[in-house]
C-alpha cells in the first residue's frame, strides 16, 4: 500500500494526515448520525501519550458491549432483586480507531495501538472523569466495568463512499457472547 503524504489546508497552512481525514469522517458519523457525545480526537501531539496513529474517544448514547461473564452475573443479580428490577447499564467511554477499507494493519501495528491506550479513554476537555461506584457495592458484575475492564476499541472501517462500519477489537482473547 502506498504511504500518503500530508495534505496542505489552504486556510491556515496546517497539514493534515490521511489518518486525520479518516478520523474527521468517523467523528462526524458518530456525532451527527450515531448521537455520541464528549468526543475527542487524539493526535498524539496534544496529549501526554504518544499514539501510533490518530484515535478518537467518546461516549455512546447507550452501552455498546457487555462482557459475557458480566452478562451472566447481571442476570443473576437481577433475579435476586426480583420484581423485574433491572440493573442500570450506563454507557462507558470508548476508543475508536479509524481505518480505510483498503488498509491492512499488521498485528504489530494493532499491538502498538493497544500498548498506547488505557482501558478507559481520558475524558474530553472540560469533562470530569467518570465516577466509579466501587464503594457502593461489591457485586461480582462490577469486575468488568471501569478501569478493570480489558482494553478494547471500535475499529471504524471507512468505505470509499464515506460509509462507516464498526467492529469491536479486544486486546487478547475474549470469550464469545451467548445469544
N, C-alpha and C positions, 0 to 999 in steps of 0.2 A: 504494500500500500504506500502511496506517495505521501510524504510529510508535507502538510500545507504550511505556508508561511503566514505570519500575522497580516491582517488586512488593515489598511490605514483608514481611519474615520476622518472625513473632511472637517467636521465641526471643530474639534479641539486638538486634532493631531494625535490623539491617543491610539495606540494599536490594540487590536482585539484578536484573540486567537480563535481558531475554529472550535476549540473546546468551549470557549466563552459564548460563541454563537449558538452552539447546541444548548448550553445552559440557559441562554435567553429564551430559546424556543420552549424548553421544558418549563422554565419559570412561568412564562405566560400561560402555558397549558394548565399548570397546577393552580395558579391563582384565578384565572378567568373561566376555566371550564370545570375544574375539579374542586373549587372552593377551599383551597388550602390557605392558611394564614401564617403569620410570623415567619415568612420566607426569608432566607438569607443565602447569598452567593459566597462561596468560599473559594477565593482565587489562590490562596496560599501566601500572597504577598501582604495582605492586610491583616492576616491572622498571625498569632504567635506560632501556630503549627504550619509546617510546610506540607502542602498536599501535592501528590504527583500529578494531579490534573484538577480542573475546575469541578467542584462539587456543589450541591445545593443542600439545604436542610429546611425543614418546615414542619408545620403542624397540620395533619389532615383533618377533615371535618368529623371523622369517626375513626375508631381504632381499626387498623388495617390487618394486623397479624396477631394471632393468639397462639402461643406455643402449645403443641398437642398435650403435653403434661399439665400445663396450666389449665387448659380447657377441661380436662378431667377433674382437676381439683376444684375449679369454679363450680362445675356441675354438682359435685359432692357438697360443697359449702352451701349452694343454693337449695339443695334438697334438705339440708339441716335447718335452714332458715324457715322453710315451709311457707304456706300461704301464697305460693307463686312469686315470692320476692326474688328480685334479681340483684346480682352484684354489679355495680357500675363498671363500665368498661371505657374509661375516658381515653381519648386519643393520646398517643405519645409522639414526640418529635422524631422525625425520620431523616436519614441521609438519602440523597438521591444522586446517582452518577449518570449523567447524560452520555450516551454513545450514539454514533451513527450506525445505521444498519450494516454498512459495508466494513465497519471496524471489526478487527479480530483481536481483542485483547488477550494477552498471554496470561498464564497462571501467575507468573511473577509480577506482572503489572497489576493484576487484581489483588495479589498479596500485598503489594506496596500500598495500595489504596486502603485495604483493611488495617495495615500496620499504622497508617497515619490518622485513623479516626478513633473516636471513643464510642462506647456503646450508645450513649445518648448525645446527640449534637448539642453544641453550646447554644444558649438562647439567642434570639435575634437581638440586635442593638435596641436598648431601651426596654427589653423584656426581662423579667425576673426568671431565675432558674425555677423549674417546676419543683414544688414541694413534694417530698416523698413522705408517705404516711407510715413509716416504719414503726413508730412507737404506738400507733393506734391499735394494731392487731398483728399477731404473729401467724396469720393464716398462711398455710402452705403455698397457696396460689400466688402470693406476693413475690415468691422467689424468681419469677420470670419477668418482673417489671423493673423499670428504672435502670440504674447503672449495673444491676446484676444480670440483666438480660444479655444474651450473646450479641456480638456485633453483627449488624445486618444493614443492607442498603437496598433501595429500589433502583434497579437498573432501568433507566429510561431510554428506550431504543427509539430514535428519531428516524422516520422514513423520509424519502425524498420529497414527499408531498407535505411534510411537517406534521404528519400524524404521529402520535407517541403511544408506544406500548410499554407497559410496566411489568417487571418481573422482580420478585424478591430474591436476593442473594444473601446467603449466610456465610459467616466465617467458620468453616468447618462443616461437619456432618450434623444434620438435624433430622430427627425422626419425622417421617411423613405424617400428614394430618389424616384423621379418620373422618369419613363422611357419614 
